[in-house]
Amino acid sequence: MKRVIASILVVVVFLVLVPHVFSLTAKQQPGQKIERFTGRVTSISTSDMKMVVESMKAGMTFEIGGARLNGYKTVNNIKEGDRVTVQYVMHQGKVTARTITKNKSYRGNGPLGLVIALHDAR
């Protein structure tokens, strides 16, 4: 009897919490287009849940609350200087990130990566 009650309790808790998790992800509104932006993270604020990413041509500030992360476990793992691709939507003047994907850095173990690392060390 205790096992049955415990099983029912687990199912009820699961059914209550799962819809809440899905509601945290920003949903695309009808007519919104998902855009993509790739660049380097120049600043990140986990308290405000905002991140600034700059590319060669432009810079953008994203609201990252509820964004899906690829290559990161949590938002706290995102560091300044990381190269990322952000899929985002614009809604009411806000740029909301839907997914943040960590890209490979240009600094590799190959000869070009060594040259870049030596050049930066000067």
N, CA, C and O atoms as a GROMACS GRO file, in nm:
protein
  488
    1MET      N    1   0.082  -0.119   0.000
    1MET     CA    2   0.000   0.000   0.000
    1MET      C    3   0.087   0.127   0.000
    1MET      O    4   0.055   0.225  -0.066
    2LYS      N    5   0.198   0.122   0.076
    2LYS     CA    6   0.288   0.237   0.081
    2LYS      C    7   0.350   0.262  -0.056
    2LYS      O    8   0.370   0.377  -0.095
    3ARG      N    9   0.382   0.156  -0.129
    3ARG     CA   10   0.441   0.171  -0.262
    3ARG      C   11   0.342   0.235  -0.358
    3ARG      O   12   0.380   0.318  -0.440
    4VAL      N   13   0.217   0.198  -0.348
    4VAL     CA   14   0.115   0.254  -0.436
    4VAL      C   15   0.098   0.404  -0.410
    4VAL      O   16   0.091   0.484  -0.503
    5ILE      N   17   0.093   0.441  -0.284
    5ILE     CA   18   0.078   0.582  -0.247
    5ILE      C   19   0.201   0.661  -0.292
    5ILE      O   20   0.188   0.772  -0.344
    6ALA      N   21   0.320   0.605  -0.272
    6ALA     CA   22   0.443   0.672  -0.314
    6ALA      C   23   0.446   0.688  -0.466
    6ALA      O   24   0.486   0.793  -0.516
    7SER      N   25   0.404   0.586  -0.539
    7SER     CA   26   0.401   0.593  -0.685
    7SER      C   27   0.304   0.699  -0.733
    7SER      O   28   0.335   0.776  -0.824
    8ILE      N   29   0.187   0.704  -0.673
    8ILE     CA   30   0.087   0.805  -0.711
    8ILE      C   31   0.139   0.945  -0.680
    8ILE      O   32   0.119   1.037  -0.759
    9LEU      N   33   0.205   0.961  -0.568
    9LEU     CA   34   0.260   1.091  -0.530
    9LEU      C   35   0.367   1.136  -0.630
    9LEU      O   36   0.370   1.253  -0.669
   10VAL      N   37   0.453   1.045  -0.673
   10VAL     CA   38   0.557   1.077  -0.772
   10VAL      C   39   0.493   1.120  -0.904
   10VAL      O   40   0.538   1.217  -0.965
   11VAL      N   41   0.390   1.049  -0.948
   11VAL     CA   42   0.323   1.083  -1.074
   11VAL      C   43   0.257   1.220  -1.064
   11VAL      O   44   0.264   1.299  -1.158
   12VAL      N   45   0.193   1.249  -0.953
   12VAL     CA   46   0.126   1.378  -0.935
   12VAL      C   47   0.229   1.492  -0.937
   12VAL      O   48   0.207   1.594  -1.003
   13VAL      N   49   0.339   1.476  -0.866
   13VAL     CA   50   0.443   1.579  -0.865
   13VAL      C   51   0.498   1.599  -1.006
   13VAL      O   52   0.520   1.713  -1.048
   14PHE      N   53   0.521   1.492  -1.078
   14PHE     CA   54   0.571   1.498  -1.215
   14PHE      C   55   0.474   1.575  -1.304
   14PHE      O   56   0.515   1.662  -1.381
   15LEU      N   57   0.346   1.545  -1.294
   15LEU     CA   58   0.246   1.611  -1.377
   15LEU      C   59   0.230   1.759  -1.343
   15LEU      O   60   0.193   1.839  -1.429
   16VAL      N   61   0.258   1.796  -1.220
   16VAL     CA   62   0.248   1.936  -1.180
   16VAL      C   63   0.369   2.016  -1.228
   16VAL      O   64   0.352   2.130  -1.271
   17LEU      N   65   0.489   1.959  -1.222
   17LEU     CA   66   0.610   2.034  -1.252
   17LEU      C   67   0.646   2.038  -1.400
   17LEU      O   68   0.704   2.138  -1.444
   18VAL      N   69   0.616   1.937  -1.478
   18VAL     CA   70   0.657   1.932  -1.618
   18VAL      C   71   0.598   2.046  -1.701
   18VAL      O   72   0.673   2.109  -1.775
   19PRO      N   73   0.470   2.077  -1.693
   19PRO     CA   74   0.419   2.189  -1.773
   19PRO      C   75   0.485   2.323  -1.738
   19PRO      O   76   0.500   2.409  -1.825
   20HIS      N   77   0.524   2.341  -1.613
   20HIS     CA   78   0.590   2.465  -1.572
   20HIS      C   79   0.726   2.480  -1.641
   20HIS      O   80   0.763   2.590  -1.680
   21VAL      N   81   0.801   2.371  -1.655
   21VAL     CA   82   0.932   2.376  -1.720
   21VAL      C   83   0.917   2.417  -1.865
   21VAL      O   84   0.995   2.498  -1.914
   22PHE      N   85   0.818   2.363  -1.935
   22PHE     CA   86   0.799   2.397  -2.075
   22PHE      C   87   0.752   2.542  -2.092
   22PHE      O   88   0.778   2.602  -2.196
   23SER      N   89   0.686   2.596  -1.994
   23SER     CA   90   0.639   2.735  -2.005
   23SER      C   91   0.753   2.835  -1.990
   23SER      O   92   0.735   2.952  -2.025
   24LEU      N   93   0.869   2.794  -1.939
   24LEU     CA   94   0.982   2.885  -1.923
   24LEU      C   95   1.050   2.918  -2.055
   24LEU      O   96   1.113   3.023  -2.067
   25THR      N   97   1.038   2.831  -2.155
   25THR     CA   98   1.100   2.854  -2.285
   25THR      C   99   1.018   2.955  -2.363
   25THR      O  100   0.896   2.944  -2.372
   26ALA      N  101   1.086   3.055  -2.419
   26ALA     CA  102   1.015   3.156  -2.497
   26ALA      C  103   0.950   3.091  -2.618
   26ALA      O  104   1.015   3.017  -2.691
   27LYS      N  105   0.823   3.119  -2.638
   27LYS     CA  106   0.749   3.060  -2.748
   27LYS      C  107   0.744   3.157  -2.865
   27LYS      O  108   0.738   3.279  -2.847
   28GLN      N  109   0.747   3.101  -2.983
   28GLN     CA  110   0.740   3.183  -3.102
   28GLN      C  111   0.595   3.222  -3.128
   28GLN      O  112   0.507   3.137  -3.134
   29GLN      N  113   0.572   3.351  -3.142
   29GLN     CA  114   0.438   3.401  -3.172
   29GLN      C  115   0.412   3.385  -3.321
   29GLN      O  116   0.506   3.382  -3.400
   30PRO      N  117   0.285   3.375  -3.361
   30PRO     CA  118   0.253   3.366  -3.504
   30PRO      C  119   0.308   3.488  -3.578
   30PRO      O  120   0.290   3.602  -3.535
   31GLY      N  121   0.374   3.462  -3.688
   31GLY     CA  122   0.430   3.571  -3.767
   31GLY      C  123   0.571   3.611  -3.727
   31GLY      O  124   0.632   3.692  -3.795
   32GLN      N  125   0.624   3.556  -3.618
   32GLN     CA  126   0.760   3.588  -3.577
   32GLN      C  127   0.858   3.498  -3.650
   32GLN      O  128   0.832   3.380  -3.673
   33LYS      N  129   0.970   3.555  -3.687
   33LYS     CA  130   1.073   3.479  -3.756
   33LYS      C  131   1.189   3.456  -3.660
   33LYS      O  132   1.232   3.548  -3.590
   34ILE      N  133   1.239   3.334  -3.658
   34ILE     CA  134   1.356   3.303  -3.576
   34ILE      C  135   1.480   3.348  -3.652
   34ILE      O  136   1.505   3.304  -3.764
   35GLU      N  137   1.557   3.436  -3.590
   35GLU     CA  138   1.680   3.488  -3.649
   35GLU      C  139   1.799   3.418  -3.585
   35GLU      O  140   1.785   3.352  -3.481
   36ARG      N  141   1.915   3.432  -3.646
   36ARG     CA  142   2.037   3.369  -3.595
   36ARG      C  143   2.149   3.472  -3.593
   36ARG      O  144   2.163   3.552  -3.686
   37PHE      N  145   2.228   3.471  -3.485
   37PHE     CA  146   2.339   3.565  -3.470
   37PHE      C  147   2.458   3.490  -3.411
   37PHE      O  148   2.445   3.421  -3.310
   38THR      N  149   2.574   3.504  -3.475
   38THR     CA  150   2.695   3.437  -3.428
   38THR      C  151   2.801   3.542  -3.394
   38THR      O  152   2.822   3.637  -3.469
   39GLY      N  153   2.866   3.522  -3.281
   39GLY     CA  154   2.972   3.614  -3.240
   39GLY      C  155   3.034   3.571  -3.109
   39GLY      O  156   3.015   3.458  -3.063
   40ARG      N  157   3.109   3.662  -3.048
   40ARG     CA  158   3.175   3.635  -2.920
   40ARG      C  159   3.100   3.704  -2.807
   40ARG      O  160   3.051   3.816  -2.822
   41VAL      N  161   3.092   3.635  -2.694
   41VAL     CA  162   3.027   3.691  -2.576
   41VAL      C  163   3.120   3.798  -2.519
   41VAL      O  164   3.235   3.770  -2.485
   42THR      N  165   3.069   3.921  -2.508
   42THR     CA  166   3.150   4.029  -2.451
   42THR      C  167   3.112   4.058  -2.307
   42THR      O  168   3.195   4.105  -2.229
   43SER      N  169   2.986   4.031  -2.271
   43SER     CA  170   2.948   4.042  -2.130
   43SER      C  171   2.825   3.956  -2.106
   43SER      O  172   2.743   3.934  -2.195
   44ILE      N  173   2.815   3.908  -1.982
   44ILE     CA  174   2.700   3.827  -1.943
   44ILE      C  175   2.665   3.860  -1.799
   44ILE      O  176   2.753   3.870  -1.713
   45SER      N  177   2.537   3.877  -1.775
   45SER     CA  178   2.488   3.907  -1.640
   45SER      C  179   2.385   3.801  -1.605
   45SER      O  180   2.274   3.800  -1.659
   46THR      N  181   2.422   3.711  -1.514
   46THR     CA  182   2.328   3.606  -1.476
   46THR      C  183   2.219   3.658  -1.384
   46THR      O  184   2.111   3.599  -1.377
   47SER      N  185   2.245   3.768  -1.315
   47SER     CA  186   2.141   3.824  -1.228
   47SER      C  187   2.030   3.891  -1.311
   47SER      O  188   1.912   3.879  -1.277
   48ASP      N  189   2.068   3.960  -1.419
   48ASP     CA  190   1.969   4.024  -1.507
   48ASP      C  191   1.925   3.931  -1.619
   48ASP      O  192   1.829   3.961  -1.691
   49MET      N  193   1.994   3.817  -1.635
   49MET     CA  194   1.968   3.722  -1.742
   49MET      C  195   1.980   3.790  -1.879
   49MET      O  196   1.893   3.777  -1.965
   50LYS      N  197   2.091   3.863  -1.897
   50LYS     CA  198   2.119   3.929  -2.024
   50LYS      C  199   2.261   3.896  -2.068
   50LYS      O  200   2.350   3.874  -1.986
   51MET      N  201   2.280   3.893  -2.201
   51MET     CA  202   2.410   3.861  -2.257
   51MET      C  203   2.432   3.950  -2.379
   51MET      O  204   2.341   3.970  -2.459
   52VAL      N  205   2.554   4.002  -2.392
   52VAL     CA  206   2.591   4.083  -2.508
   52VAL      C  207   2.685   4.001  -2.594
   52VAL      O  208   2.786   3.948  -2.546
   53VAL      N  209   2.652   3.990  -2.723
   53VAL     CA  210   2.733   3.915  -2.819
   53VAL      C  211   2.770   4.011  -2.931
   53VAL      O  212   2.684   4.082  -2.984
   54GLU      N  213   2.898   4.013  -2.968
   54GLU     CA  214   2.944   4.100  -3.076
   54GLU      C  215   3.008   4.018  -3.186
   54GLU      O  216   3.083   3.923  -3.159
   55SER      N  217   2.978   4.055  -3.311
   55SER     CA  218   3.042   3.995  -3.426
   55SER      C  219   3.129   4.102  -3.490
   55SER      O  220   3.149   4.209  -3.433
   56MET      N  221   3.182   4.073  -3.608
   56MET     CA  222   3.266   4.171  -3.677
   56MET      C  223   3.186   4.293  -3.719
   56MET      O  224   3.240   4.404  -3.726
   57LYS      N  225   3.056   4.275  -3.746
   57LYS     CA  226   2.974   4.383  -3.800
   57LYS      C  227   2.887   4.453  -3.696
   57LYS      O  228   2.862   4.573  -3.708
   58ALA      N  229   2.840   4.381  -3.596
   58ALA     CA  230   2.741   4.439  -3.504
   58ALA      C  231   2.749   4.371  -3.368
   58ALA      O  232   2.820   4.272  -3.349
   59GLY      N  233   2.675   4.428  -3.274
   59GLY     CA  234   2.662   4.369  -3.141
   59GLY      C  235   2.516   4.366  -3.102
   59GLY      O  236   2.439   4.453  -3.143
   60MET      N  237   2.477   4.267  -3.025
   60MET     CA  238   2.337   4.255  -2.983
   60MET      C  239   2.331   4.215  -2.836
   60MET      O  240   2.418   4.144  -2.786
   61THR      N  241   2.226   4.262  -2.769
   61THR     CA  242   2.200   4.224  -2.630
   61THR      C  243   2.078   4.133  -2.628
   61THR      O  244   1.974   4.167  -2.684
   62PHE      N  245   2.092   4.018  -2.565
   62PHE     CA  246   1.986   3.917  -2.561
   62PHE      C  247   1.937   3.897  -2.419
   62PHE      O  248   2.015   3.900  -2.324
   63GLU      N  249   1.807   3.876  -2.405
   63GLU     CA  250   1.751   3.827  -2.279
   63GLU      C  251   1.761   3.675  -2.286
   63GLU      O  252   1.709   3.614  -2.380
   64ILE      N  253   1.827   3.613  -2.188
   64ILE     CA  254   1.857   3.471  -2.197
   64ILE      C  255   1.777   3.385  -2.100
   64ILE      O  256   1.801   3.264  -2.091
   65GLY      N  257   1.683   3.443  -2.029
   65GLY     CA  258   1.600   3.365  -1.937
   65GLY      C  259   1.514   3.266  -2.014
   65GLY      O  260   1.439   3.306  -2.102
   66GLY      N  261   1.525   3.138  -1.983
   66GLY     CA  262   1.445   3.036  -2.048
   66GLY      C  263   1.503   2.985  -2.179
   66GLY      O  264   1.439   2.904  -2.246
   67ALA      N  265   1.621   3.030  -2.218
   67ALA     CA  266   1.681   2.984  -2.343
   67ALA      C  267   1.732   2.842  -2.327
   67ALA      O  268   1.779   2.802  -2.221
   68ARG      N  269   1.722   2.765  -2.434
   68ARG     CA  270   1.774   2.629  -2.437
   68ARG      C  271   1.924   2.638  -2.463
   68ARG      O  272   1.967   2.713  -2.551
   69LEU      N  273   2.004   2.562  -2.390
   69LEU     CA  274   2.150   2.567  -2.401
   69LEU      C  275   2.203   2.442  -2.468
   69LEU      O  276   2.166   2.330  -2.431
   70ASN      N  277   2.291   2.460  -2.567
   70ASN     CA  278   2.360   2.349  -2.633
   70ASN      C  279   2.509   2.370  -2.614
   70ASN      O  280   2.565   2.470  -2.660
   71GLY      N  281   2.574   2.277  -2.548
   71GLY     CA  282   2.717   2.289  -2.520
   71GLY      C  283   2.746   2.347  -2.383
   71GLY      O  284   2.862   2.354  -2.342
   72TYR      N  285   2.645   2.388  -2.313
   72TYR     CA  286   2.657   2.440  -2.177
   72TYR      C  287   2.559   2.366  -2.087
   72TYR      O  288   2.450   2.329  -2.131
   73LYS      N  289   2.599   2.345  -1.962
   73LYS     CA  290   2.506   2.284  -1.867
   73LYS      C  291   2.413   2.388  -1.807
   73LYS      O  292   2.293   2.366  -1.794
   74THR      N  293   2.469   2.504  -1.770
   74THR     CA  294   2.389   2.612  -1.713
   74THR      C  295   2.437   2.745  -1.771
   74THR      O  296   2.541   2.751  -1.837
   75VAL      N  297   2.362   2.849  -1.746
   75VAL     CA  298   2.399   2.983  -1.791
   75VAL      C  299   2.528   3.028  -1.724
   75VAL      O  300   2.604   3.105  -1.782
   76ASN      N  301   2.554   2.979  -1.604
   76ASN     CA  302   2.676   3.017  -1.532
   76ASN      C  303   2.803   2.967  -1.602
   76ASN      O  304   2.911   3.019  -1.575
   77ASN      N  305   2.791   2.867  -1.692
   77ASN     CA  306   2.907   2.815  -1.763
   77ASN      C  307   2.946   2.903  -1.882
   77ASN      O  308   3.056   2.887  -1.935
   78ILE      N  309   2.860   2.994  -1.925
   78ILE     CA  310   2.892   3.082  -2.037
   78ILE      C  311   2.993   3.185  -1.989
   78ILE      O  312   2.970   3.253  -1.889
   79LYS      N  313   3.103   3.197  -2.060
   79LYS     CA  314   3.211   3.288  -2.021
   79LYS      C  315   3.231   3.395  -2.128
   79LYS      O  316   3.199   3.375  -2.245
   80GLU      N  317   3.283   3.509  -2.087
   80GLU     CA  318   3.320   3.613  -2.182
   80GLU      C  319   3.428   3.559  -2.273
   80GLU      O  320   3.522   3.493  -2.227
   81GLY      N  321   3.416   3.586  -2.402
   81GLY     CA  322   3.512   3.537  -2.500
   81GLY      C  323   3.466   3.410  -2.570
   81GLY      O  324   3.524   3.373  -2.672
   82ASP      N  325   3.363   3.342  -2.518
   82ASP     CA  326   3.311   3.223  -2.584
   82ASP      C  327   3.248   3.262  -2.717
   82ASP      O  328   3.187   3.368  -2.729
   83ARG      N  329   3.264   3.177  -2.815
   83ARG     CA  330   3.202   3.198  -2.946
   83ARG      C  331   3.070   3.122  -2.945
   83ARG      O  332   3.068   3.002  -2.921
   84VAL      N  333   2.960   3.192  -2.971
   84VAL     CA  334   2.827   3.132  -2.962
   84VAL      C  335   2.743   3.168  -3.084
   84VAL      O  336   2.768   3.268  -3.152
   85THR      N  337   2.642   3.084  -3.110
   85THR     CA  338   2.537   3.115  -3.205
   85THR      C  339   2.407   3.121  -3.127
   85THR      O  340   2.374   3.028  -3.053
   86VAL      N  341   2.335   3.231  -3.144
   86VAL     CA  342   2.210   3.253  -3.070
   86VAL      C  343   2.095   3.255  -3.170
   86VAL      O  344   2.097   3.333  -3.266
   87GLN      N  345   1.996   3.171  -3.147
   87GLN     CA  346   1.872   3.180  -3.222
   87GLN      C  347   1.776   3.261  -3.137
   87GLN      O  348   1.757   3.231  -3.019
   88TYR      N  349   1.717   3.364  -3.196
   88TYR     CA  350   1.638   3.457  -3.116
   88TYR      C  351   1.514   3.504  -3.192
   88TYR      O  352   1.503   3.488  -3.314
   89VAL      N  353   1.422   3.562  -3.116
   89VAL     CA  354   1.304   3.626  -3.174
   89VAL      C  355   1.296   3.768  -3.117
   89VAL      O  356   1.340   3.794  -3.005
   90MET      N  357   1.241   3.857  -3.196
   90MET     CA  358   1.219   3.994  -3.150
   90MET      C  359   1.070   4.009  -3.122
   90MET      O  360   0.986   3.979  -3.207
   91HIS      N  361   1.038   4.056  -3.000
   91HIS     CA  362   0.898   4.071  -2.962
   91HIS      C  363   0.885   4.195  -2.874
   91HIS      O  364   0.947   4.202  -2.768
   92GLN      N  365   0.806   4.290  -2.917
   92GLN     CA  366   0.781   4.414  -2.844
   92GLN      C  367   0.911   4.486  -2.807
   92GLN      O  368   0.926   4.535  -2.695
   93GLY      N  369   1.003   4.491  -2.901
   93GLY     CA  370   1.129   4.561  -2.880
   93GLY      C  371   1.232   4.485  -2.799
   93GLY      O  372   1.341   4.537  -2.775
   94LYS      N  373   1.201   4.364  -2.758
   94LYS     CA  374   1.296   4.282  -2.681
   94LYS      C  375   1.352   4.173  -2.772
   94LYS      O  376   1.281   4.115  -2.854
   95VAL      N  377   1.480   4.146  -2.754
   95VAL     CA  378   1.545   4.038  -2.827
   95VAL      C  379   1.561   3.923  -2.730
   95VAL      O  380   1.642   3.928  -2.637
   96THR      N  381   1.482   3.817  -2.751
   96THR     CA  382   1.479   3.705  -2.658
   96THR      C  383   1.547   3.584  -2.722
   96THR      O  384   1.507   3.539  -2.829
   97ALA      N  385   1.649   3.532  -2.656
   97ALA     CA  386   1.720   3.414  -2.706
   97ALA      C  387   1.635   3.290  -2.685
   97ALA      O  388   1.578   3.270  -2.577
   98ARG      N  389   1.626   3.208  -2.788
   98ARG     CA  390   1.555   3.080  -2.776
   98ARG      C  391   1.655   2.968  -2.752
   98ARG      O  392   1.632   2.881  -2.668
   99THR      N  393   1.767   2.968  -2.827
   99THR     CA  394   1.872   2.869  -2.805
   99THR      C  395   2.008   2.939  -2.811
   99THR      O  396   2.029   3.032  -2.888
  100ILE      N  397   2.099   2.891  -2.726
  100ILE     CA  398   2.237   2.940  -2.725
  100ILE      C  399   2.326   2.818  -2.746
  100ILE      O  400   2.325   2.724  -2.666
  101THR      N  401   2.402   2.820  -2.856
  101THR     CA  402   2.487   2.707  -2.891
  101THR      C  403   2.633   2.749  -2.883
  101THR      O  404   2.673   2.849  -2.941
  102LYS      N  405   2.712   2.671  -2.810
  102LYS     CA  406   2.856   2.698  -2.799
  102LYS      C  407   2.923   2.650  -2.927
  102LYS      O  408   2.904   2.536  -2.969
  103ASN      N  409   3.002   2.737  -2.988
  103ASN     CA  410   3.076   2.702  -3.109
  103ASN      C  411   3.220   2.674  -3.073
  103ASN      O  412   3.270   2.717  -2.969
  104LYS      N  413   3.287   2.601  -3.161
  104LYS     CA  414   3.428   2.573  -3.138
  104LYS      C  415   3.507   2.701  -3.154
  104LYS      O  416   3.478   2.784  -3.240
  105SER      N  417   3.604   2.717  -3.070
  105SER     CA  418   3.691   2.834  -3.076
  105SER      C  419   3.786   2.820  -3.193
  105SER      O  420   3.811   2.709  -3.240
  106TYR      N  421   3.837   2.932  -3.239
  106TYR     CA  422   3.934   2.927  -3.348
  106TYR      C  423   4.068   2.871  -3.301
  106TYR      O  424   4.148   2.827  -3.383
  107ARG      N  425   4.090   2.874  -3.173
  107ARG     CA  426   4.218   2.826  -3.120
  107ARG      C  427   4.212   2.675  -3.106
  107ARG      O  428   4.147   2.622  -3.016
  108GLY      N  429   4.279   2.608  -3.194
  108GLY     CA  430   4.280   2.463  -3.190
  108GLY      C  431   4.417   2.413  -3.152
  108GLY      O  432   4.504   2.490  -3.111
  109ASN      N  433   4.436   2.283  -3.165
  109ASN     CA  434   4.566   2.224  -3.136
  109ASN      C  435   4.656   2.224  -3.258
  109ASN      O  436   4.773   2.190  -3.249
  110GLY      N  437   4.600   2.263  -3.373
  110GLY     CA  438   4.676   2.263  -3.497
  110GLY      C  439   4.776   2.377  -3.501
  110GLY      O  440   4.782   2.458  -3.409
  111PRO      N  441   4.854   2.384  -3.610
  111PRO     CA  442   4.956   2.488  -3.621
  111PRO      C  443   4.898   2.629  -3.622
  111PRO      O  444   4.959   2.720  -3.565
  112LEU      N  445   4.782   2.649  -3.685
  112LEU     CA  446   4.723   2.782  -3.688
  112LEU      C  447   4.684   2.827  -3.547
  112LEU      O  448   4.704   2.943  -3.511
  113GLY      N  449   4.629   2.736  -3.468
  113GLY     CA  450   4.593   2.768  -3.330
  113GLY      C  451   4.716   2.805  -3.248
  113GLY      O  452   4.709   2.893  -3.162
  114LEU      N  453   4.827   2.738  -3.272
  114LEU     CA  454   4.951   2.767  -3.202
  114LEU      C  455   5.002   2.906  -3.240
  114LEU      O  456   5.049   2.981  -3.154
  115VAL      N  457   4.994   2.940  -3.368
  115VAL     CA  458   5.038   3.072  -3.414
  115VAL      C  459   4.953   3.181  -3.350
  115VAL      O  460   5.006   3.283  -3.305
  116ILE      N  461   4.822   3.161  -3.346
  116ILE     CA  462   4.733   3.260  -3.285
  116ILE      C  463   4.764   3.274  -3.137
  116ILE      O  464   4.769   3.385  -3.084
  117ALA      N  465   4.784   3.162  -3.068
  117ALA     CA  466   4.813   3.166  -2.925
  117ALA      C  467   4.946   3.238  -2.899
  117ALA      O  468   4.956   3.316  -2.804
  118LEU      N  469   5.047   3.212  -2.982
  118LEU     CA  470   5.176   3.279  -2.964
  118LEU      C  471   5.164   3.428  -2.993
  118LEU      O  472   5.226   3.510  -2.925
  119HIS      N  473   5.085   3.463  -3.093
  119HIS     CA  474   5.066   3.604  -3.127
  119HIS      C  475   4.996   3.678  -3.014
  119HIS      O  476   5.031   3.792  -2.983
  120ASP      N  477   4.897   3.615  -2.952
  120ASP     CA  478   4.824   3.677  -2.841
  120ASP      C  479   4.910   3.689  -2.716
  120ASP      O  480   4.883   3.775  -2.631
  121ALA      N  481   5.013   3.606  -2.703
  121ALA     CA  482   5.095   3.605  -2.583
  121ALA      C  483   5.191   3.724  -2.579
  121ALA      O  484   5.247   3.756  -2.474
  122ARG      N  485   5.211   3.790  -2.692
  122ARG     CA  486   5.305   3.903  -2.696
  122ARG      C  487   5.260   4.019  -2.617
  122ARG      O  488   5.330   4.120  -2.612
   0.00000   0.00000   0.00000
